């Protein structure tokens, strides 16, 4: 029996069926069976052919980790148009994952490769060495069109690195498109050469892909409100918090949502560094009027990342001050991010600090354990992988510094598993992350550490917070320490009371509620809590 390429199989399905039947009858086998060597060869051709179209639809990690390790088993095509393909996986874990996530796509691809409709299609993915009766059969899909779509975990459509800043709406009469912004044809030739400032929106950063936790709920809700009605409320919106917690993600999400809801809006997103560079360039070219028009007249929504970069740059601050005023008076939307509360940015002029507080100031705090676990689960789906729950729990408990560090740790584990083609387990996860684990993971958070950090920040001794004194400053610091311990250690009220010098649980509850209620309206308290959490984690 000659070996045929996949294209030959597609062109001559009847010949393959006939050969299979003749081979079976000549060897005394069951009707529809194929000699082992021929069956394996045809299975290899079919497997390669059905993997090829899926390769373009998947990330490199997902393809190498899940489909590339698969091996051909056997292929049986009966006389009535039924196909039974067995694929071998090197481990039971991989077999289960491929069956559950890619079974429908592989099944539909078989009919496409053979070039004809089939009465039945069975694709069985089994661990190498499994007995056939242990295989789980993938049922044929109700429609081929539905089956050809990959699951969300692996589907990554081809798209540019960044999306345009304006929605693809028809250009009104009397206007033309120049780059990414609609420019009026009326006016001077200089006005017609206006270009869109800043950078494109990152398609990965949307509200749907943002995992909301207790520490980011207020910032997320404010960003959503801004996107729904830009310029109507919370302008400016000032988002602050330690690096790597999702401020830039929310900034891009605001841009995406505004363009989706209000396609006519002109959105500009850039970092403060880019703003300074644009300003310096305009000064060098003596093109101040063009620069001002670009940011004051031709922008409806201005999104500035890392505003603290303006600190110490007096001329850039002066220009931004006047741009801010022009946009604010025009009821346009301004959103800025920073790693610090406005009044804590050294080198920033007071007139800018006060203006940043005209709208809404919201902080983004480190995620708690549950939120970190949700982030890991979603990121694992994006990477097209499945890690044991015990591994995800370990990473969530160990990496507490930032979302960026959390995603980096997961990427390292996924890369190791997919490149070595070995399933990840808890012992290996600990070994892979051992060099990069944060100091906080090596030294777990405790009530003693919280008391120590809060006391040191306020210039007090730890024993002052647990002692009987009721001085106003010490009482306030004690309440903050109780609140942080309640938030991050999940200790019961009686346990907290004992830790703070044997206080009654009602005293602890009142302290926690007082800080929790005050932080919503007290931006300085938000900043203080953010700094303390940054030190703790």
Secondary structure, 3 states (H helix, E strand, C coil): CCCCCHHHHHHCHHHHHHHHHHHHHHCCCCCCCCCHHHHHHHHHHHHHHHHHHHHCCCCHHHHHHHHCCCEEEEEEECCCCEEEEEEEECCHHHHHHHHHHHHHHHHHHHHHHHCCCCCEEEEEEEECCCCHHHCCEECCCCCHHHHCCCCCCCCCCCCCCEECCCCCCCCCCCEEEECCEEEECCCCHHHHCCCCCCECEECCCCCCCCCCCCCCHHHHHHHHHHHHCCCCCCCCEEEECCCCCCHHHHHHHHHHHHHHHCCCCCEEEEEHHHHHHHHHHHHHHCCHHHHHHHHHHCCCEEEEECHHHHCCCHHHHHHHHHHHHHHHHCCCEEEEEECCCHHHCCCCCHHHHHHHCCCEEEECCCCCHHHHHHHHHHHHHHCCCCCCHHHHHHHHHHCCCCHHHHHHHHHHHHHHHHHHCCCCCHHHHHHHHHHHCCHHHHCCCCHHHHHHHHHHHCCCCHHHHHCCCCCHHHHHHHHHHHHHHHHHHCCCHHHHHHHCCCCCHHHHHHHHHHHHHHHCCCHHHHHHHHHHHHHHC
